């Protein structure tokens, strides 16, 4: 294992244990909410970013080069770079959206719409009827069909008087939540605490790396303390008002959902974790209870037998895994015969931001490599499907640079599933969605995107020998295109395979 992969494992350990004592007990719990658990994912992503910048700019320093940053470099990137000399922001802004340390601990969805407030007022008159609905759904499209069919279901902000769950901003609940998040947390977030945590696994990082992490986390906490307080107040009030018995939640990686998991547990409310789409590598759940004796999530919804294998491989109890068919399979019925309009459709990449080796500029280089390879092989009808509009600038820039005729596709992937027989993309939910609908999906994942060989080898749904890690391997796979999916997708993606 190389040093970057080893540091990735160490960063994961640090994020899940810096707030625990020698006996594994959480020491940051106030009012039944753990500050450490709430900030765990941010600590992991931030420490990975610091390690990444450290490796990058230490090389510049050793080579005697001045450190030049893009004009849109993040504050964290500049902070790390300054440890190695004079820094100037003079390089052009990156075309690739920054998704690592610019948006950590920033929430813009706390405002409650006026119409929702009115609905909530009306619900007081129907509270007995509404409380008969004991299942609360806070997830997005992954449970849309399931929640509509659930006669006992309440859905966050659903357009219905009797089936909608709406939080309310309350001064009384906010005052209580303020005691959960104190003004200062320096006694927990410190260089010493991080050093002692890493020493438990025999790891030692440079002092300035841990000092940068502790300063950045302390400052970030100060900026978002009021947001964390408001999230806790709104969630607490909503649970008290609707009194659900079960809550469906996204994965335990975002601070708002982590807070909800904790509030539910202390109230004895069962929680079920639904991942956002289908992750082809084992990742969630990760968080455990205050005394480290159990998982924070009560249950996990697994999208087919392959996903169940991944959840089980993390140590989650198999009897608490609920098998369901992936939600995207209901989007469109597969056809037996495919008529391709494009020779290939390329899906844009996102980096694995918890890896020190991940490079924010890699998606652009990856796209360029694929398009160049396709042109060399004689592919003339090619399209690029973007995930969101923020990618359009760099995608169009690459196409212009290569002087190729490439169509850019936007919107939902399901609209293009019959437009080609060959999709090329990275590790994402699209891998399972394309495969489930019968098309060939070739995984192209350069190291710079952050996914390691070890992570890929741990997946029961990825055939490692059919994954391209560089242009040479991609070119070979295109000679006789085969899906990178391991085995029969009919068995891995479904609860009860169709015959």
C-alpha positions in Angstrom: 0.0 0.0 0.0 1.5 3.4 -1.0 1.7 6.3 1.4 -1.3 8.1 0.1 -3.6 5.1 0.4 -2.3 4.5 3.9 -3.0 8.1 4.8 -6.5 7.7 3.5 -7.1 4.9 5.9 -5.6 6.9 8.7 -7.8 9.9 7.9 -10.8 7.7 8.1 -9.8 6.4 11.5 -9.1 9.9 12.7 -12.5 11.2 11.6 -14.3 8.4 13.5 -12.2 8.4 16.7 -10.8 11.8 17.5 -13.7 12.5 19.8 -13.5 9.2 21.7 -11.5 8.4 24.8 -9.2 5.4 25.4 -12.3 3.2 26.1 -14.0 4.3 22.9 -16.6 6.5 24.6 -17.7 9.7 22.9 -16.6 12.7 25.0 -18.2 15.4 22.9 -21.9 14.5 23.6 -24.1 17.4 24.9 -27.9 17.0 25.1 -27.6 13.6 23.4 -25.9 15.0 20.3 -22.3 14.3 19.6 -20.3 17.2 18.1 -17.6 14.8 17.1 -19.9 12.5 15.2 -21.6 15.5 13.6 -18.3 16.8 12.3 -16.8 13.4 11.5 -17.2 13.5 7.7 -16.0 17.1 7.5 -12.8 16.1 9.5 -12.2 13.3 7.0 -12.7 15.3 3.9 -10.7 18.3 5.3 -7.8 16.2 6.5 -7.7 14.4 3.1 -7.6 17.8 1.3 -4.8 19.0 3.6 -2.7 15.9 2.9 -3.3 16.3 -0.8 -2.2 20.0 -0.8 0.8 19.1 1.4 2.0 16.5 -1.1 1.5 18.9 -4.0 3.1 22.0 -2.6 5.9 20.2 -0.7 7.1 19.0 -4.1 7.1 22.6 -5.5 9.1 23.7 -2.5 11.6 20.9 -2.9 12.0 21.7 -6.6 12.7 25.3 -5.7 9.6 26.6 -7.6 7.5 29.5 -6.4 4.0 28.5 -5.4 1.4 29.9 -7.7 -2.3 29.2 -7.1 -5.4 29.6 -9.2 -7.2 32.9 -8.4 -10.2 30.8 -7.2 -8.1 28.6 -4.8 -9.8 27.8 -1.6 -8.7 29.3 1.7 -7.6 25.9 2.9 -5.4 25.4 -0.1 -3.7 28.7 0.4 -3.2 28.0 4.1 -1.4 24.8 3.4 0.7 26.3 0.5 1.9 29.2 2.8 3.8 26.6 4.9 6.1 26.2 2.0 6.9 29.8 1.0 5.5 32.9 -0.6 2.2 32.3 -2.4 0.6 34.3 -5.2 -2.8 33.8 -6.7 -2.0 34.4 -10.4 -3.1 31.3 -12.3 -6.4 31.2 -14.2 -9.5 30.0 -12.4 -10.2 26.3 -12.7 -13.0 25.4 -15.0 -13.7 22.3 -12.9 -16.1 22.9 -10.0 -14.4 22.7 -6.6 -16.3 20.2 -4.5 -13.9 19.4 -1.7 -13.2 22.1 0.9 -15.1 25.1 -0.5 -18.6 24.0 0.5 -17.9 22.0 3.7 -20.3 22.8 6.5 -22.3 25.2 4.5 -26.1 24.8 4.3 -28.5 26.9 2.4 -31.7 24.9 2.9 -32.7 26.0 6.4 -35.3 28.6 5.3 -38.9 27.2 5.6 -41.1 28.3 2.6 -44.1 30.6 3.5 -46.6 28.2 2.0 -45.2 25.3 4.1 -45.6 27.4 7.2 -49.3 27.9 6.4 -49.7 24.2 5.8 -48.1 23.5 9.1 -50.5 25.8 10.9 -53.5 24.0 9.3 -52.1 20.6 10.4 -52.6 21.5 14.0 -56.3 20.9 13.4 -55.6 17.5 12.0 -52.9 16.4 14.3 -54.6 13.2 15.5 -55.1 12.0 11.9 -51.6 13.0 10.9 -50.0 11.2 13.8 -51.5 7.9 12.6 -48.9 8.2 9.9 -45.9 6.7 11.8 -43.3 6.6 8.9 -41.4 9.8 8.2 -39.4 10.0 4.9 -36.6 12.5 4.7 -34.8 11.0 1.8 -35.1 12.2 -1.8 -35.8 10.4 -5.1 -34.5 7.1 -3.7 -37.7 6.6 -1.6 -40.2 8.6 -3.8 -42.1 5.6 -5.0 -41.9 3.8 -1.7 -43.2 6.8 0.2 -46.1 7.3 -2.1 -47.2 3.7 -1.7 -46.9 3.8 2.1 -50.3 4.6 3.6 -48.5 5.3 6.9 -46.0 7.7 5.3 -45.2 11.3 5.9 -42.8 13.0 3.5 -40.7 16.1 4.1 -42.2 19.0 2.3 -44.7 16.9 0.3 -47.5 18.9 -1.3 -50.2 17.4 0.8 -52.0 18.7 3.9 -52.1 15.3 5.6 -49.0 13.6 4.2 -46.4 16.4 4.5 -43.9 16.8 7.3 -42.8 20.4 7.8 -40.2 21.6 10.4 -40.8 24.8 12.3 -38.4 27.4 13.5 -39.0 27.9 17.2 -37.2 30.2 19.7 -37.9 27.7 22.5 -36.3 24.8 20.7 -33.4 27.1 19.4 -32.5 28.1 23.0 -32.3 24.4 24.0 -30.2 23.6 20.9 -27.8 26.4 21.7 -26.6 24.3 24.7 -25.8 21.4 22.4 -23.3 23.4 20.4 -21.1 25.6 22.7 -19.3 28.6 21.5 -15.9 27.1 21.9 -14.8 23.5 21.2 -11.0 24.0 21.5 -10.8 21.4 24.3 -11.8 18.7 21.8 -10.5 20.0 18.4 -6.8 20.4 19.0 -3.4 19.3 17.6 -2.9 17.3 20.7 -6.2 15.4 20.4 -5.5 14.5 16.8 -2.0 13.5 17.6 -3.1 11.2 20.4 -5.8 9.7 18.2 -3.4 8.8 15.4 -0.9 7.4 17.8 -3.4 4.6 18.7 -2.8 3.1 15.3 0.9 4.0 15.2 0.4 6.9 12.7 2.3 10.1 12.9 1.6 13.2 10.8 3.6 16.4 10.6 2.6 18.8 13.4 1.8 21.6 10.9 -0.7 19.3 9.1 -2.6 18.6 12.4 -2.3 22.3 13.4 -3.8 23.3 10.1 -6.6 20.8 10.5 -7.4 21.9 14.1 -7.4 25.7 13.2 -9.5 25.2 10.1 -12.0 23.0 11.9 -12.3 25.4 14.8 -12.8 28.4 12.5 -15.3 26.5 10.3 -17.3 25.5 13.4 -17.5 29.1 14.5 -18.9 30.0 11.1 -21.6 27.4 11.1 -22.5 27.0 14.8 -25.7 28.9 14.4 -26.7 26.7 11.4 -26.1 23.5 13.4 -28.1 25.0 16.2 -31.0 25.8 13.8 -30.9 22.4 12.2 -31.1 20.7 15.6 -33.9 23.0 16.7 -36.0 22.3 13.6 -35.4 18.6 13.6 -36.3 18.3 17.3 -39.4 20.3 17.0 -40.5 18.3 14.0 -40.0 14.9 15.7 -41.9 16.2 18.8 -44.8 17.4 16.6 -45.3 14.4 14.3 -44.0 11.7 16.7 -43.0 9.1 14.1 -42.0 5.6 14.9 -39.7 5.1 11.9 -37.6 7.6 9.9 -36.0 7.0 6.5 -32.8 9.0 6.0 -29.9 9.5 3.6 -26.4 8.1 4.4 -24.8 9.2 7.7 -22.3 11.6 6.0 -23.9 15.1 6.1 -24.1 16.9 9.4 -27.8 17.6 9.2 -28.6 13.9 8.7 -26.1 12.9 11.4 -27.9 15.1 13.8 -31.3 13.5 12.9 -29.9 10.0 13.4 -28.9 11.0 16.9 -32.1 12.7 17.8 -34.1 9.6 16.6 -32.0 7.2 18.6 -32.4 9.0 21.9 -36.2 8.9 21.3 -36.3 5.3 20.4 -37.3 6.0 16.8 -36.1 3.4 14.3 -34.0 4.8 11.4 -33.4 3.3 8.0 -30.4 4.4 5.9 -31.0 4.9 2.2 -28.0 5.7 0.1 -28.3 8.3 -2.6 -28.6 6.0 -5.6 -26.3 3.0 -5.9 -22.7 3.2 -4.7 -20.6 0.4 -6.3 -18.0 0.4 -3.6 -18.6 -0.3 0.2 -18.9 3.0 2.1 -22.0 3.5 4.2 -22.9 3.3 7.1 -19.9 4.5 9.1 -21.1 6.0 12.4 -21.5 4.3 15.7 -23.2 5.1 19.0 -21.9 7.1 21.9 -20.5 4.1 23.7 -19.3 2.5 20.4 -21.4 -0.6 21.0 -23.7 -0.3 18.0 -24.3 1.4 14.7 -26.0 4.8 14.7 -28.4 3.7 12.0 -31.0 1.1 13.1 -31.4 -0.5 9.7 -30.0 -0.1 6.2 -31.9 -0.5 2.9 -29.8 -2.5 0.4 -30.6 -2.1 -3.3 -30.3 -5.8 -4.3 -28.1 -8.6 -3.2 -24.8 -7.0 -4.4 -25.4 -3.9 -2.3 -26.3 -6.1 0.7 -22.9 -7.8 0.4 -21.2 -4.4 0.5 -23.1 -3.3 3.6 -22.5 -6.6 5.3 -18.7 -6.4 4.5 -18.6 -3.2 6.6 -19.7 -5.2 9.7 -23.3 -4.1 9.7 -25.6 -6.9 11.1 -27.1 -8.9 8.2 -30.4 -9.3 10.0 -30.8 -5.5 10.0 -30.4 -5.1 6.2 -33.6 -4.7 4.3 -33.4 -5.9 0.7 -35.3 -3.8 -1.9 -35.1 -3.4 -5.6 -33.1 -0.3 -6.7 -35.4 2.6 -7.2 -33.9 3.5 -10.7 -35.1 0.2 -12.1 -38.7 1.5 -12.0 -37.8 4.6 -14.1 -38.0 2.7 -17.4 -38.6 -0.8 -18.6 -35.6 -2.4 -20.4 -36.0 -3.4 -24.0 -34.7 -6.6 -25.4 -33.3 -4.9 -28.5 -31.2 -1.7 -28.4 -30.8 0.7 -31.3 -27.9 3.0 -30.6 -27.9 6.6 -31.9 -24.4 7.4 -30.5 -21.4 5.2 -30.9 -20.7 5.9 -27.2 -22.0 8.2 -24.4 -19.4 9.5 -21.9 -20.6 10.3 -18.4 -18.6 13.0 -16.5 -16.6 12.1 -13.4 -16.6 13.1 -9.8 -13.6 12.6 -7.6 -13.6 10.7 -4.3 -13.1 13.6 -2.0 -12.0 11.5 1.0 -8.8 10.4 -0.7 -5.5 12.3 -0.4 -4.6 11.3 -4.0 -7.8 12.8 -5.5 -7.1 15.8 -7.8 -9.9 18.3 -8.3 -8.8 18.9 -11.9 -8.8 15.2 -12.7 -12.4 15.1 -14.2 -11.3 17.4 -17.0 -8.2 15.4 -17.8 -10.2 12.2 -17.6 -12.8 13.4 -20.1 -10.1 14.6 -22.5 -8.3 11.2 -22.3 -11.6 9.3 -23.1 -12.5 11.6 -26.0 -9.0 11.3 -27.5 -9.1 7.5 -27.2 -12.6 7.3 -28.8 -11.4 9.5 -31.7 -8.3 7.3 -32.3 -10.6 4.2 -32.4 -12.8 5.8 -35.0 -15.9 6.7 -32.9 -17.6 9.5 -34.7 -21.0 9.8 -33.0 -20.1 10.7 -29.4 -22.0 12.4 -26.7 -21.0 13.6 -23.2 -23.7 13.5 -20.5 -23.1 16.1 -17.7 -24.4 15.5 -14.1 -25.2 19.2 -13.6 -24.9 22.6 -15.3 -21.7 23.5 -13.3 -19.7 21.0 -15.5 -20.7 22.6 -18.8 -17.8 25.1 -18.9 -15.0 22.5 -18.7 -16.8 20.0 -20.9 -17.2 22.5 -23.7 -13.7 23.7 -23.2 -12.3 20.1 -23.7 -14.5 19.6 -26.8 -13.3 22.9 -28.3 -9.6 22.1 -27.4 -9.9 18.7 -29.2 -11.8 20.2 -32.1 -14.3 17.4 -32.0 -18.0 17.2 -32.9 -19.5 16.0 -29.6 -23.1 16.5 -28.4 -23.5 17.6 -24.8 -26.5 16.0 -23.0 -28.2 17.3 -19.9 -31.1 16.2 -17.7 -31.8 12.8 -16.3 -29.8 9.8 -17.4 -32.9 7.7 -17.9 -33.7 9.8 -21.0 -30.6 8.5 -22.8 -30.5 4.9 -21.8 -31.6 3.8 -25.3 -29.3 6.2 -27.1 -26.2 4.0 -27.2 -25.0 0.5 -26.5 -21.8 1.7 -24.8 -21.4 4.1 -21.8 -18.0 5.1 -20.4 -17.8 6.6 -17.0 -16.6 6.4 -13.4 -17.7 4.9 -10.1 -21.2 6.2 -9.5 -24.8 5.2 -9.3 -24.9 5.5 -13.1 -22.9 2.3 -13.3 -25.7 0.3 -11.8 -28.5 2.2 -13.6 -27.0 1.7 -17.0 -26.2 -2.0 -16.3 -29.7 -2.6 -14.9 -31.2 -1.4 -18.2 -29.1 -3.7 -20.2 -26.4 -1.5 -21.8 -22.6 -1.9 -21.5 -20.9 0.3 -19.0 -17.1 0.5 -19.1 -15.5 1.8 -15.9 -12.6 4.2 -16.5 -11.2 5.4 -13.2 -7.7 6.9 -13.2 -5.9 7.0 -9.9 -6.1 10.8 -9.7 -9.9 10.5 -9.2 -9.2 9.0 -5.8 -10.5 5.5 -5.9 -7.8 2.9 -5.0 -7.3 -0.6 -6.4 -8.1 -1.8 -2.9 -11.5 0.0 -2.8 -12.4 -1.4 -6.3 -11.3 -4.9 -5.3 -13.7 -4.8 -2.3 -16.7 -4.4 -4.5 -18.8 -7.5 -5.3 -20.3 -5.8 -8.4 -17.1 -4.6 -10.1 -15.0 -6.9 -12.3 -11.5 -5.6 -11.6 -10.1 -7.0 -14.8 -12.6 -5.0 -16.8 -11.8 -1.6 -15.2 -9.5 0.8 -17.1 -7.1 2.8 -15.0 -5.4 4.5 -17.9 -5.7 5.2 -21.6 -3.9 2.0 -22.6 -6.3 -0.2 -20.6 -9.3 1.8 -21.9 -8.2 1.3 -25.5 -7.9 -2.5 -24.9 -11.3 -2.7 -23.4 -12.8 -0.9 -26.4 -11.5 -3.6 -28.7 -14.2 -6.0 -27.4 -16.5 -3.8 -25.3 -17.8 -5.6 -22.2 -19.5 -4.3 -19.1 -17.3 -3.8 -16.0 -20.1 -5.3 -13.9 -19.2 -8.6 -12.1 -21.4 -11.5 -12.9 -25.1 -11.4 -13.8 -26.6 -8.0 -12.9 -30.0 -9.6 -12.8 -28.9 -11.4 -9.6 -26.8 -8.6 -8.0 -29.3 -5.7 -8.6 -32.5 -7.4 -7.6 -34.1 -8.9 -4.6 -35.8 -11.6 -6.5 -34.1 -12.1 -9.9 -36.5 -12.1 -12.9 -36.6 -15.3 -14.9 
